[in-house]
C-alpha cells in the first residue's frame, strides 16, 4: 500500500479497536429489560396498585441481586396510572409497548381495563401478565396464539367457590346477586348462574349497580322482597362499600359473600363498621404458618418499605403475592426464551418446569390450553378485622 493511504488505514484500525472495546463493556442502563405495569395508582384502588408495585419490585430486586437475566441484564419496572379507565389503559399500553419497548406488560386491577389491553397485546405479540383482574375472558380471549397469562383469581372458578362457601358457611338456599354493571359484573353473572344451574338452583334475583352509585337500596330492596338469604357481591372498593352502607340504612342483616373487590383499597373507611361482615375471596394471606419464601419476602418488604412492620401492613396481600409470583414466573419465561422477543417469551412460559413461589409451588403452570396458574385450590376466605385482612375465623 502506498504511503498516502497509511493514515486512513490507521483511522480504520482505530475505529475497529474502539468498536471492540465497546463490545467488551458491561451492560448499562440502556440494556435493561423493561417490565411494564399498568394499574390504578390513584383513587380508591391506589392501595392495590401500590401492592402490585411492591410485589413486583421485591421480585425484581431479588432477580437483579442474583445477576439479572440473559447474561447480566437487569430488570427495570416502568409504571403507568390507568385511573381505572379503559381508554387511559390503552394509551398507557401503547406507550409502554411502542416507546418503552417492554418485554412483558403487567396489568392491572380492573377487568374492563385489562380487556381493552388484551387485543393490543395479542396483535403486537407482547406477553401480557395479569396479577389482579379476574375476568374469565381476559385469558380465555379466543386469540391464537394467545399472549395473555395470569397469576390471579379467575371469575368462573371464583363464582363456583363463592356459591360453595355461601352454602357451607351460611346454609344459603336463595341466592341474590348484586353486581357492578360492567364487563366484570357480566363475567361473574354468567359464572354464578352457571354454578347455580349445575346445582339445580336459580338466583332469587339479579341486580346491578353503577360504579358511582351512592345508594343501592332500591336494588337491595328487590332482592330482600325476593327472599334472598345471602348476597353474592361483585364490585370494587367504592361501590361495594355503598352496598354495605345501603344494607345498614335498610337494617337488613343478610350475609354477604364477595369477590375480592373490597380488598383493593379503603373499604373499611368507606363502608363503616359492618365492613367486617363481608367475607371475600383471596389467593393468599401473610397470616398463619409461613414458608421460607414468605418469611424472606416479608423481611425484604420490611427492609425496603418503612411502613411495613409485619403482616398487618402488607395489604392487600393478594396484590403483593400475585405480583411477586407473576414477576418471578415472567423472569423464568424470559430466561427460558433466551431472548426478549415476545414470541420467544410466550413459548418460554410453557417451558417453565417448577417454581417454588409465595402462593404455592408451581409445577408446569402454563400450557397452550391453560394460561391461568392458580386454581380453586389456591383460594382462601377473608374478612376485615380492625382494618386488617385476615382469614375468616382468625383474629391473629
C-alpha positions as CSV (number, residue, x, y, z in Angstrom):
1,X,0.0,0.0,0.0
2,X,1.4,3.4,-0.9
3,X,2.4,5.9,1.8
4,X,-0.6,8.4,1.4
5,X,-3.1,5.7,2.4
6,X,-1.5,4.7,5.7
7,X,-3.3,7.4,7.8
8,X,-6.6,6.2,6.5
9,X,-5.7,2.6,7.4
10,X,-4.7,3.7,10.9
11,X,-8.0,5.5,11.3
12,X,-9.9,2.4,10.3
13,X,-8.0,0.3,12.7
14,X,-8.7,2.8,15.5
15,X,-12.4,2.7,14.8
16,X,-12.3,-1.1,14.8
17,X,-10.4,-1.2,18.1
18,X,-12.9,1.2,19.6
19,X,-15.8,-0.9,18.5
20,X,-14.2,-4.0,20.1
21,X,-13.8,-2.0,23.4
22,X,-17.4,-1.0,23.3
23,X,-18.4,-4.7,22.7
24,X,-16.5,-5.7,25.8
25,X,-18.2,-3.1,28.0
26,X,-20.7,-4.4,30.6
27,X,-24.4,-3.8,30.0
28,X,-25.6,-0.4,31.0
29,X,-28.9,1.2,31.8
30,X,-30.0,1.2,28.1
31,X,-29.6,-2.6,28.1
32,X,-32.1,-3.2,31.0
33,X,-35.1,-5.4,30.3
34,X,-38.1,-3.3,30.9
35,X,-41.2,-4.7,32.5
36,X,-44.3,-2.5,32.3
37,X,-47.1,-2.2,34.8
38,X,-50.4,-0.5,34.1
39,X,-52.7,-0.2,37.1
40,X,-54.6,2.2,39.3
41,X,-52.0,4.3,41.1
42,X,-54.5,7.0,42.2
43,X,-58.1,7.0,43.5
44,X,-59.9,4.5,45.7
45,X,-57.9,1.5,44.5
46,X,-54.5,3.1,44.7
47,X,-53.6,0.9,47.7
48,X,-54.0,-2.2,45.4
49,X,-51.9,-0.6,42.7
50,X,-49.2,0.1,45.3
51,X,-49.4,-3.6,46.4
52,X,-48.8,-4.8,42.9
53,X,-45.9,-2.4,42.6
54,X,-44.3,-3.7,45.8
55,X,-44.7,-7.3,44.9
56,X,-43.1,-6.7,41.5
57,X,-40.3,-4.5,43.0
58,X,-39.3,-7.1,45.6
59,X,-39.2,-9.8,42.9
60,X,-37.1,-7.6,40.6
61,X,-34.7,-6.7,43.4
62,X,-34.2,-10.4,44.0
63,X,-33.6,-11.2,40.4
64,X,-31.2,-8.3,39.9
65,X,-29.3,-9.2,43.0
66,X,-28.7,-12.6,41.5
67,X,-27.2,-11.1,38.4
68,X,-30.2,-10.3,36.3
69,X,-31.2,-12.2,33.1
70,X,-29.7,-13.0,29.7
71,X,-26.1,-12.6,30.7
72,X,-26.4,-9.9,33.3
73,X,-29.1,-7.6,32.1
74,X,-31.1,-6.1,34.9
75,X,-34.9,-5.8,35.1
76,X,-36.4,-2.4,35.2
77,X,-40.0,-1.6,36.3
78,X,-41.9,1.1,34.3
79,X,-45.3,2.1,35.7
80,X,-48.3,4.0,34.3
81,X,-51.5,5.0,36.1
82,X,-54.7,3.9,34.2
83,X,-57.0,5.5,36.9
84,X,-59.3,2.6,36.4
85,X,-60.2,3.9,32.9
86,X,-60.0,1.5,29.9
87,X,-59.2,4.4,27.4
88,X,-56.3,5.5,29.6
89,X,-55.2,1.9,30.0
90,X,-55.0,1.5,26.2
91,X,-52.9,4.7,25.8
92,X,-50.6,3.5,28.6
93,X,-50.2,0.1,26.9
94,X,-49.3,1.7,23.6
95,X,-46.7,3.9,25.2
96,X,-45.1,1.0,27.1
97,X,-45.1,-1.2,24.0
98,X,-44.0,1.2,21.3
99,X,-41.9,3.8,23.2
100,X,-40.6,1.9,26.3
101,X,-40.2,-1.4,24.4
102,X,-41.3,-3.5,27.4
103,X,-40.6,-7.2,27.2
104,X,-43.6,-8.1,29.3
105,X,-46.6,-6.0,30.1
106,X,-48.4,-6.3,33.5
107,X,-51.9,-5.0,34.3
108,X,-53.9,-4.3,36.2
109,X,-56.8,-4.1,38.6
110,X,-59.9,-3.7,36.6
111,X,-61.3,-6.3,34.2
112,X,-62.6,-3.6,31.7
113,X,-59.1,-2.1,31.5
114,X,-57.4,-5.4,31.0
115,X,-60.0,-6.5,28.4
116,X,-59.2,-3.3,26.5
117,X,-55.5,-4.1,26.5
118,X,-55.8,-7.7,25.5
119,X,-56.2,-7.1,21.7
120,X,-53.2,-4.8,21.6
121,X,-51.0,-7.4,23.4
122,X,-52.1,-10.2,21.1
123,X,-51.7,-8.0,18.0
124,X,-48.2,-6.7,18.9
125,X,-47.1,-10.1,20.3
126,X,-46.2,-8.8,23.7
127,X,-46.8,-11.1,26.7
128,X,-49.5,-9.6,29.0
129,X,-49.4,-10.9,32.6
130,X,-52.4,-10.3,34.8
131,X,-51.7,-10.2,38.6
132,X,-55.2,-9.0,39.6
133,X,-58.2,-8.6,37.2
134,X,-60.2,-11.8,37.3
135,X,-62.5,-11.6,34.3
136,X,-62.6,-15.1,32.7
137,X,-62.3,-13.7,29.2
138,X,-59.0,-12.0,29.8
139,X,-57.1,-15.2,29.4
140,X,-60.0,-17.0,27.6
141,X,-59.9,-14.4,24.8
142,X,-60.1,-16.7,21.7
143,X,-56.8,-15.5,20.3
144,X,-54.5,-18.0,18.6
145,X,-51.7,-17.5,19.5
146,X,-52.7,-16.1,22.9
147,X,-50.2,-13.8,24.6
148,X,-52.2,-13.3,27.8
149,X,-51.2,-15.1,31.1
150,X,-52.4,-14.7,34.7
151,X,-51.4,-15.4,38.3
152,X,-54.7,-14.4,39.9
153,X,-58.2,-15.5,40.6
154,X,-60.5,-16.4,37.6
155,X,-64.1,-15.4,37.7
156,X,-65.7,-18.7,36.6
157,X,-63.7,-20.5,39.3
158,X,-64.3,-17.9,42.0
159,X,-68.0,-18.0,41.2
160,X,-68.2,-21.7,42.0
161,X,-66.2,-21.1,45.1
162,X,-68.5,-18.2,46.2
163,X,-71.6,-20.4,45.9
164,X,-70.0,-23.3,47.7
165,X,-68.8,-21.0,50.5
166,X,-72.3,-19.4,50.8
167,X,-73.9,-22.8,51.2
168,X,-71.3,-24.1,53.6
169,X,-70.9,-21.0,55.8
170,X,-74.5,-19.7,55.7
171,X,-76.7,-22.6,54.5
172,X,-77.8,-20.5,51.6
173,X,-80.7,-21.7,49.6
174,X,-82.0,-18.5,47.9
175,X,-79.0,-16.6,46.4
176,X,-79.3,-13.0,45.4
177,X,-76.8,-11.4,43.0
178,X,-75.7,-7.8,43.4
179,X,-73.2,-6.9,40.7
180,X,-71.4,-3.9,39.2
181,X,-72.8,-3.0,35.8
182,X,-69.7,-3.5,33.6
183,X,-67.8,-6.4,31.9
184,X,-66.5,-7.7,35.2
185,X,-70.1,-7.9,36.6
186,X,-71.2,-9.6,33.3
187,X,-68.4,-12.1,33.6
188,X,-69.5,-13.1,37.1
189,X,-73.2,-13.1,36.3
190,X,-72.5,-15.7,33.7
191,X,-70.3,-17.7,36.0
192,X,-72.6,-17.6,39.1
193,X,-75.7,-18.5,37.1
194,X,-73.8,-21.5,35.6
195,X,-72.7,-22.6,39.1
196,X,-76.3,-22.3,40.3
197,X,-77.6,-24.2,37.3
198,X,-75.1,-27.0,37.9
199,X,-76.7,-27.5,41.3
200,X,-80.3,-27.3,40.1
201,X,-80.7,-23.8,41.5
202,X,-81.8,-20.4,40.2
203,X,-80.9,-16.9,41.6
204,X,-83.5,-15.3,43.8
205,X,-82.8,-12.2,41.8
206,X,-80.1,-10.4,39.9
207,X,-79.5,-6.7,40.5
208,X,-76.9,-4.3,39.0
209,X,-75.4,-1.0,40.2
210,X,-73.2,1.6,38.6
211,X,-69.6,2.2,39.8
212,X,-70.5,5.6,41.0
213,X,-73.8,4.8,42.7
214,X,-74.2,6.1,46.3
215,X,-77.5,4.4,47.1
216,X,-78.2,0.8,46.3
217,X,-81.3,0.5,48.5
218,X,-83.8,0.0,45.6
219,X,-81.8,-2.9,44.2
220,X,-81.3,-4.5,47.6
221,X,-85.0,-4.0,48.4
222,X,-86.0,-6.1,45.4
223,X,-83.6,-8.8,46.5
224,X,-85.0,-8.8,50.0
225,X,-88.6,-9.0,48.7
226,X,-87.5,-12.0,46.6
227,X,-86.4,-13.8,49.8
228,X,-82.7,-13.8,49.2
229,X,-80.9,-15.3,52.3
230,X,-77.4,-14.5,51.1
231,X,-75.9,-12.0,48.7
232,X,-73.2,-12.7,46.3
233,X,-71.5,-9.4,45.6
234,X,-69.1,-8.3,42.8
235,X,-67.7,-4.8,42.8
236,X,-64.6,-2.8,43.6
237,X,-63.9,-0.8,46.8
238,X,-66.2,2.2,46.4
239,X,-69.4,0.6,45.1
240,X,-69.0,-2.5,47.4
241,X,-68.8,0.0,50.4
242,X,-72.1,1.6,49.2
243,X,-73.8,-1.8,49.2
244,X,-72.8,-2.3,52.9
245,X,-74.0,1.2,53.8
246,X,-77.3,0.7,51.9
247,X,-77.8,-2.5,53.9
248,X,-77.2,-0.5,57.1
249,X,-79.8,2.0,56.1
250,X,-82.3,-0.8,55.4
251,X,-81.5,-2.6,58.6
252,X,-81.1,-5.8,56.6
253,X,-78.6,-8.1,58.2
254,X,-78.0,-10.6,55.3
255,X,-74.7,-12.4,54.8
256,X,-72.6,-11.0,52.1
257,X,-70.1,-13.3,50.2
258,X,-68.0,-11.2,47.9
259,X,-65.4,-11.4,45.1
260,X,-62.2,-9.8,46.2
261,X,-63.1,-6.2,45.2
262,X,-63.3,-4.9,48.8
263,X,-59.7,-5.8,49.4
264,X,-58.4,-3.3,46.9
265,X,-58.4,-0.1,49.0
266,X,-60.1,1.9,51.7
267,X,-63.0,-0.5,52.2
268,X,-63.3,-0.3,56.0
269,X,-63.1,3.5,55.9
270,X,-65.8,3.8,53.2
271,X,-68.1,1.0,54.4
272,X,-68.1,1.6,58.1
273,X,-68.2,-0.9,61.0
274,X,-70.2,-3.5,59.1
275,X,-67.4,-3.9,56.6
276,X,-66.3,-6.8,58.8
277,X,-69.4,-8.8,57.9
278,X,-68.3,-9.1,54.3
279,X,-66.5,-12.4,53.6
280,X,-64.4,-12.2,50.4
281,X,-62.1,-14.5,48.4
282,X,-58.3,-14.1,48.4
283,X,-55.4,-16.0,46.8
284,X,-53.0,-15.5,49.7
285,X,-52.6,-14.4,53.4
286,X,-49.5,-13.5,55.2
287,X,-51.1,-14.6,58.4
288,X,-50.8,-18.1,59.8
289,X,-47.9,-20.6,59.3
290,X,-45.4,-19.2,56.8
291,X,-43.0,-20.8,54.4
292,X,-39.3,-19.9,53.9
293,X,-40.3,-18.0,50.8
294,X,-42.9,-15.9,52.6
295,X,-40.6,-15.3,55.6
296,X,-38.0,-14.0,53.1
297,X,-40.5,-11.8,51.3
298,X,-41.8,-10.3,54.5
299,X,-38.3,-9.4,55.7
300,X,-37.5,-7.8,52.3
301,X,-40.7,-5.8,52.4
302,X,-39.9,-4.6,56.0
303,X,-36.3,-3.7,54.9
304,X,-37.5,-1.7,51.8
305,X,-40.7,0.0,53.0
306,X,-40.6,1.8,56.3
307,X,-44.4,1.5,56.8
308,X,-44.2,-2.3,56.8
309,X,-43.6,-3.6,60.3
310,X,-45.3,-7.0,59.8
311,X,-48.1,-8.9,58.0
312,X,-50.7,-6.3,59.2
313,X,-49.1,-3.8,56.9
314,X,-48.9,-5.9,53.8
315,X,-52.3,-5.1,52.3
316,X,-53.9,-6.1,50.2
317,X,-51.8,-9.3,50.5
318,X,-53.1,-10.7,47.2
319,X,-51.6,-7.8,45.3
320,X,-48.2,-8.3,46.7
321,X,-48.3,-12.1,46.4
322,X,-49.8,-12.4,42.9
323,X,-47.4,-9.7,41.5
324,X,-44.4,-11.3,43.2
325,X,-45.0,-14.8,41.8
326,X,-46.1,-13.4,38.4
327,X,-42.9,-11.4,38.1
328,X,-40.7,-14.4,39.1
329,X,-42.6,-16.6,36.5
330,X,-42.2,-13.9,33.8
331,X,-38.4,-13.8,34.6
332,X,-38.2,-17.6,34.2
333,X,-40.0,-17.3,30.9
334,X,-37.5,-14.7,29.6
335,X,-34.7,-17.0,30.8
336,X,-36.2,-20.0,29.0
337,X,-36.6,-17.9,25.9
338,X,-33.0,-16.6,25.9
339,X,-34.5,-13.5,24.4
340,X,-36.8,-10.5,24.9
341,X,-38.8,-11.2,21.8
342,X,-42.4,-11.7,22.5
343,X,-42.9,-14.9,20.6
344,X,-39.9,-16.5,22.4
345,X,-41.1,-15.3,25.8
346,X,-44.6,-16.7,25.1
347,X,-43.1,-20.1,24.4
348,X,-40.8,-19.6,27.5
349,X,-43.9,-19.6,29.8
350,X,-44.8,-23.1,28.5
351,X,-41.2,-24.3,29.3
352,X,-41.3,-23.4,33.0
353,X,-41.0,-26.7,34.9
354,X,-41.1,-25.9,38.6
355,X,-41.0,-22.7,40.7
356,X,-41.3,-22.6,44.5
357,X,-43.3,-19.4,44.9
358,X,-45.1,-17.4,47.5
359,X,-48.6,-18.7,46.9
360,X,-47.6,-22.2,46.1
361,X,-45.1,-24.4,44.3
362,X,-45.9,-24.1,40.6
363,X,-45.4,-27.2,38.5
364,X,-45.7,-26.6,34.8
365,X,-48.1,-23.7,35.5
366,X,-48.8,-22.9,31.9
367,X,-49.6,-24.8,28.7
368,X,-51.2,-23.9,25.4
369,X,-54.7,-24.7,26.8
370,X,-54.2,-23.2,30.3
371,X,-52.9,-19.7,30.8
372,X,-54.0,-19.4,34.4
373,X,-51.5,-20.5,37.0
374,X,-53.9,-20.6,40.0
375,X,-56.9,-22.9,40.7
376,X,-59.8,-23.1,43.2
377,X,-57.4,-25.0,45.5
378,X,-55.4,-21.8,45.9
379,X,-58.2,-19.6,47.4
380,X,-58.7,-18.6,51.0
381,X,-61.7,-16.7,52.5
382,X,-61.0,-13.5,54.4
383,X,-62.6,-10.6,56.2
384,X,-61.6,-7.2,57.7
385,X,-60.8,-7.3,61.4
386,X,-59.6,-3.9,62.8
387,X,-58.7,-2.8,59.3
388,X,-56.6,-5.9,58.7
389,X,-57.4,-8.6,56.1
390,X,-57.3,-11.9,57.9
391,X,-58.6,-15.4,57.1
392,X,-62.2,-15.9,58.3
393,X,-62.2,-17.3,61.8
394,X,-58.8,-15.9,62.6
395,X,-58.2,-12.9,64.9
396,X,-54.4,-13.1,64.8
